């Protein structure tokens, strides 16, 4: 199949995702306002915060964009294997360390790129913890209720390969924020990365949720997981022919040995799905050619066993 064909483009494009938080614009605005207040107290200077982006991306693509070394704050969700992450840019780390060590907020020195030290990590920890708390506060304000389950900063990492936020095929919400710090407007960025599963759990943890609301959140979660499962890749095999060969003949095989298949093998191939040890028949197909490539064409409806297999495994 040509790579530029319409079908190839459709198959290579993931369907868009929507955040479980319908009030995302309000939450982002509240998040920026809370960060301004918290950062002013931390830096003892004026601070302006603006949201520069909110989008949903595959976790693998987010991880590819994280530089090494990085300042990554990991905030697990209680009772879950998923966690949120604060990705602090190296420029922001420089300004955090400089200002907390007595730097002049009326000056805007050029950040120096370097590896992060234990002192850098310790001085940045309060900022990362504040970012997580400000986000949770923004959610509570938008939802109008306290959260019974809350993320907390557990530790800082410098290498994204050492971090596991969620399953590799998970989608995450990325909120990017830009800060202007001090009278000289030192400028730097950071990102908050939250798996959609964590957002589901946060919304479901509202203190005033009724049983019906909790059931609705559970339904949303199951629907999301089913959608992720449908995008999971599964092995499909096309079996041309089965044959029985005496061991004495098999021992005589060598390069150039010709194997004779009946002509009917081209007309009725067998399609299988799943691992070889537990493969399930999908249906029958016919071998042919299209656009200079070998293809197989499904000739019958998929067998009922296929639907049962997909229901059990997806």
C-alpha positions as CSV (number, residue, x, y, z in Angstrom):
1,X,0.0,0.0,0.0
2,X,1.6,3.4,-1.0
3,X,2.5,5.5,2.1
4,X,0.8,8.5,0.7
5,X,-2.5,6.8,0.1
6,X,-5.6,8.1,1.9
7,X,-5.9,4.8,3.8
8,X,-2.4,4.9,5.0
9,X,-2.8,8.5,6.3
10,X,-6.0,7.6,8.1
11,X,-4.4,4.5,9.7
12,X,-1.3,6.5,10.8
13,X,-3.4,9.3,12.5
14,X,-4.6,8.8,16.0
15,X,-8.1,10.1,16.8
16,X,-8.2,13.3,18.8
17,X,-8.5,13.1,22.6
18,X,-10.6,15.2,24.9
19,X,-9.6,16.0,28.4
20,X,-11.9,14.6,31.1
21,X,-12.0,18.2,32.6
22,X,-14.6,20.2,30.6
23,X,-13.7,23.3,32.5
24,X,-10.1,23.3,31.2
25,X,-10.0,27.0,30.2
26,X,-11.1,28.0,33.7
27,X,-8.7,25.6,35.3
28,X,-5.8,27.0,33.3
29,X,-6.7,30.6,34.1
30,X,-7.0,29.7,37.8
31,X,-3.7,27.8,37.6
32,X,-1.9,30.9,36.2
33,X,-3.3,33.2,38.8
34,X,-2.4,30.8,41.6
35,X,1.2,30.5,40.3
36,X,1.5,34.3,40.2
37,X,0.6,34.5,43.9
38,X,2.8,31.6,44.9
39,X,5.8,32.6,42.9
40,X,5.7,36.2,44.2
41,X,5.9,34.8,47.7
42,X,8.7,32.4,46.8
43,X,10.8,35.0,44.9
44,X,9.8,38.0,46.9
45,X,9.3,39.9,43.6
46,X,6.7,40.6,41.0
47,X,5.7,37.7,38.8
48,X,3.5,37.4,35.8
49,X,2.2,34.1,34.5
50,X,0.5,33.2,31.2
51,X,-0.7,30.0,29.8
52,X,1.1,29.4,26.4
53,X,-0.6,26.1,25.5
54,X,-2.9,23.3,26.6
55,X,-3.0,20.2,24.4
56,X,-3.2,16.4,24.6
57,X,-0.3,14.4,23.3
58,X,0.9,10.8,23.3
59,X,3.2,10.3,26.3
60,X,5.9,8.9,24.1
61,X,6.0,12.2,22.1
62,X,6.2,14.3,25.3
63,X,9.1,12.2,26.5
64,X,11.0,12.6,23.3
65,X,10.9,16.4,23.7
66,X,12.3,16.4,27.2
67,X,16.0,17.4,27.2
68,X,18.7,15.6,29.3
69,X,19.5,16.7,31.9
70,X,16.1,18.0,32.9
71,X,14.5,19.2,36.2
72,X,11.5,16.8,36.5
73,X,9.2,16.8,39.5
74,X,7.3,13.6,39.9
75,X,3.9,13.7,41.7
76,X,2.2,10.3,42.0
77,X,-1.6,9.9,42.4
78,X,-2.4,7.9,45.6
79,X,-3.7,4.4,44.8
80,X,-2.6,4.6,41.1
81,X,0.6,3.7,39.2
82,X,0.2,6.9,37.2
83,X,1.8,10.2,38.1
84,X,2.0,13.8,37.0
85,X,5.2,15.6,36.1
86,X,6.5,19.2,36.2
87,X,9.1,19.8,33.6
88,X,11.1,22.9,34.5
89,X,13.2,24.5,31.8
90,X,16.9,25.0,32.4
91,X,16.4,28.8,32.1
92,X,13.8,28.7,34.9
93,X,16.0,26.5,37.1
94,X,18.8,29.1,36.6
95,X,16.5,32.0,37.7
96,X,15.1,30.0,40.6
97,X,18.5,29.3,42.0
98,X,19.9,32.8,41.4
99,X,16.9,34.6,43.0
100,X,16.7,32.2,46.0
101,X,20.4,32.7,46.5
102,X,20.0,36.5,46.7
103,X,20.1,37.5,43.1
104,X,18.8,41.0,42.1
105,X,15.3,40.9,40.6
106,X,16.0,44.2,38.9
107,X,18.6,42.5,36.8
108,X,18.1,39.9,34.0
109,X,21.3,37.9,33.6
110,X,21.6,35.5,30.7
111,X,21.0,31.9,32.0
112,X,24.1,29.6,31.9
113,X,23.5,26.1,30.6
114,X,25.0,23.5,32.9
115,X,24.2,20.2,34.6
116,X,22.1,20.5,37.7
117,X,23.6,20.0,41.1
118,X,22.1,18.7,44.4
119,X,21.8,22.4,45.5
120,X,19.9,23.3,42.3
121,X,17.5,20.4,43.0
122,X,17.0,21.4,46.6
123,X,16.4,25.1,45.8
124,X,13.9,24.2,43.0
125,X,11.9,21.7,45.0
126,X,9.7,24.4,46.6
127,X,8.8,25.8,43.2
128,X,7.8,22.4,41.8
129,X,5.7,21.5,44.9
130,X,4.0,24.9,44.6
131,X,3.2,24.3,40.9
132,X,1.5,21.0,41.8
133,X,-0.5,22.5,44.6
134,X,-1.5,25.5,42.5
135,X,-2.9,23.1,39.8
136,X,-4.9,21.1,42.4
137,X,-6.2,24.4,43.9
138,X,-7.3,25.5,40.4
139,X,-9.2,22.2,39.9
140,X,-11.0,22.6,43.2
141,X,-12.0,26.2,42.3
142,X,-13.3,25.2,38.9
143,X,-15.2,22.1,40.2
144,X,-16.5,24.0,43.3
145,X,-15.6,21.2,45.7
146,X,-12.5,19.9,47.5
147,X,-10.6,16.9,46.2
148,X,-10.4,13.8,48.4
149,X,-7.3,12.5,46.6
150,X,-4.4,14.8,45.9
151,X,-1.1,14.5,44.2
152,X,2.1,15.4,46.1
153,X,5.6,15.9,44.9
154,X,7.6,12.7,45.8
155,X,11.0,13.5,44.2
156,X,13.0,15.2,41.4
157,X,14.6,13.4,38.5
158,X,17.0,14.6,35.8
159,X,16.6,11.8,33.2
160,X,13.2,11.2,31.6
161,X,14.2,7.6,30.9
162,X,14.1,6.9,34.6
163,X,10.5,8.2,34.9
164,X,7.3,6.2,34.3
165,X,4.2,8.4,34.4
166,X,1.8,6.0,32.8
167,X,1.6,3.3,30.1
168,X,3.6,4.0,27.0
169,X,0.5,4.3,24.8
170,X,-1.3,6.7,27.3
171,X,-2.3,10.2,26.4
172,X,-1.4,13.2,28.6
173,X,-2.6,16.7,29.1
174,X,0.3,19.2,28.7
175,X,-0.2,22.7,30.2
176,X,2.7,25.1,29.2
177,X,3.2,28.3,31.3
178,X,5.5,31.2,30.8
179,X,6.7,33.3,33.7
180,X,8.1,36.9,33.9
181,X,10.0,37.3,37.1
182,X,11.2,40.5,38.8
183,X,11.3,44.1,37.6
184,X,13.7,43.1,34.8
185,X,11.1,40.5,33.6
186,X,13.3,37.4,33.6
187,X,11.5,35.1,31.2
188,X,11.3,31.3,31.4
189,X,8.9,28.4,31.0
190,X,7.7,25.1,32.5
191,X,5.2,22.4,31.7
192,X,2.8,20.4,33.7
193,X,2.2,16.9,32.3
194,X,-0.8,14.9,33.6
195,X,-2.0,11.5,32.3
196,X,-5.7,11.5,31.4
197,X,-6.1,8.7,33.9
198,X,-5.0,11.0,36.7
199,X,-7.4,13.7,35.6
200,X,-10.2,11.1,35.6
201,X,-9.2,10.1,39.2
202,X,-9.1,13.8,40.3
203,X,-12.5,14.6,39.0
204,X,-13.9,11.4,40.5
205,X,-12.5,12.4,43.9
206,X,-14.7,15.4,44.4
207,X,-15.9,15.5,47.9
208,X,-19.5,16.1,47.0
209,X,-19.8,13.5,44.3
210,X,-23.0,11.4,44.5
211,X,-23.0,7.7,43.7
212,X,-24.5,8.4,40.3
213,X,-21.8,10.9,39.5
214,X,-19.1,8.4,40.5
215,X,-20.7,5.8,38.2
216,X,-20.6,8.3,35.4
217,X,-16.9,8.9,36.0
218,X,-16.3,5.2,36.0
219,X,-18.1,4.9,32.7
220,X,-15.9,7.6,31.2
221,X,-12.8,5.8,32.4
222,X,-13.9,2.5,31.0
223,X,-14.8,4.1,27.7
224,X,-11.4,5.7,27.5
225,X,-9.6,2.4,28.3
226,X,-11.6,0.6,25.6
227,X,-10.6,3.3,23.1
228,X,-6.9,2.9,24.1
229,X,-7.3,-0.9,23.8
230,X,-8.8,-0.6,20.3
231,X,-5.6,1.2,19.2
232,X,-3.4,-1.7,20.5
233,X,-1.6,-3.5,17.7
234,X,-2.4,-7.2,17.3
235,X,-0.6,-9.9,15.2
236,X,-2.3,-10.9,12.0
237,X,-0.9,-13.8,10.0
238,X,-1.8,-15.1,6.5
239,X,-1.3,-18.8,6.2
240,X,-0.8,-20.0,2.6
241,X,-0.9,-23.7,3.2
242,X,-0.3,-26.5,5.8
243,X,1.5,-29.6,4.8
244,X,2.8,-32.8,6.4
245,X,6.3,-33.8,5.6
246,X,8.1,-37.0,6.6
247,X,11.1,-36.4,8.8
248,X,13.4,-38.1,6.3
249,X,12.4,-35.6,3.7
250,X,12.7,-32.6,6.0
251,X,16.3,-33.7,6.9
252,X,17.1,-33.5,3.2
253,X,16.0,-29.9,2.7
254,X,18.6,-27.4,1.7
255,X,18.7,-24.0,-0.1
256,X,17.0,-24.4,-3.5
257,X,14.6,-27.2,-2.4
258,X,11.3,-26.7,-4.1
259,X,8.1,-27.1,-2.0
260,X,5.0,-27.9,-4.0
261,X,1.7,-26.3,-2.9
262,X,-1.7,-27.0,-4.5
263,X,-3.2,-24.3,-6.7
264,X,-6.1,-24.0,-4.3
265,X,-3.7,-22.5,-1.7
266,X,-3.8,-19.2,-3.7
267,X,-7.6,-19.1,-3.6
268,X,-8.2,-19.9,0.0
269,X,-5.7,-18.7,2.5
270,X,-6.3,-18.7,6.2
271,X,-6.0,-15.5,8.3
272,X,-5.1,-15.8,12.0
273,X,-4.9,-13.2,14.8
274,X,-3.0,-13.4,18.0
275,X,0.2,-15.1,19.1
276,X,1.1,-18.3,17.3
277,X,0.5,-20.4,20.5
278,X,-3.0,-19.1,20.8
279,X,-3.9,-17.8,17.3
280,X,-7.6,-17.5,16.5
281,X,-8.9,-18.0,12.9
282,X,-10.1,-14.7,11.5
283,X,-11.4,-15.8,8.1
284,X,-10.4,-16.9,4.6
285,X,-8.6,-14.8,2.0
286,X,-7.2,-15.0,-1.5
287,X,-3.7,-14.1,-2.6
288,X,-3.3,-11.5,-5.3
289,X,-1.5,-8.4,-6.3
290,X,-2.1,-4.6,-6.3
291,X,0.1,-1.7,-7.2
292,X,3.1,-4.0,-7.7
293,X,2.8,-5.6,-4.2
294,X,1.5,-8.9,-2.9
295,X,-1.9,-8.5,-1.1
296,X,-4.5,-10.8,0.4
297,X,-8.2,-10.1,0.1
298,X,-10.7,-11.2,2.7
299,X,-13.3,-13.4,1.1
300,X,-15.7,-14.1,4.0
301,X,-17.1,-12.3,7.0
302,X,-15.0,-12.5,10.1
303,X,-15.7,-15.6,12.2
304,X,-17.8,-15.3,15.4
305,X,-14.7,-16.5,17.4
306,X,-12.9,-13.3,16.4
307,X,-15.4,-11.1,18.1
308,X,-15.2,-13.3,21.2
309,X,-11.4,-13.1,21.2
310,X,-11.4,-9.3,20.9
311,X,-13.9,-9.0,23.7
312,X,-11.8,-11.1,26.0
313,X,-8.4,-9.5,25.1
314,X,-9.4,-5.9,24.5
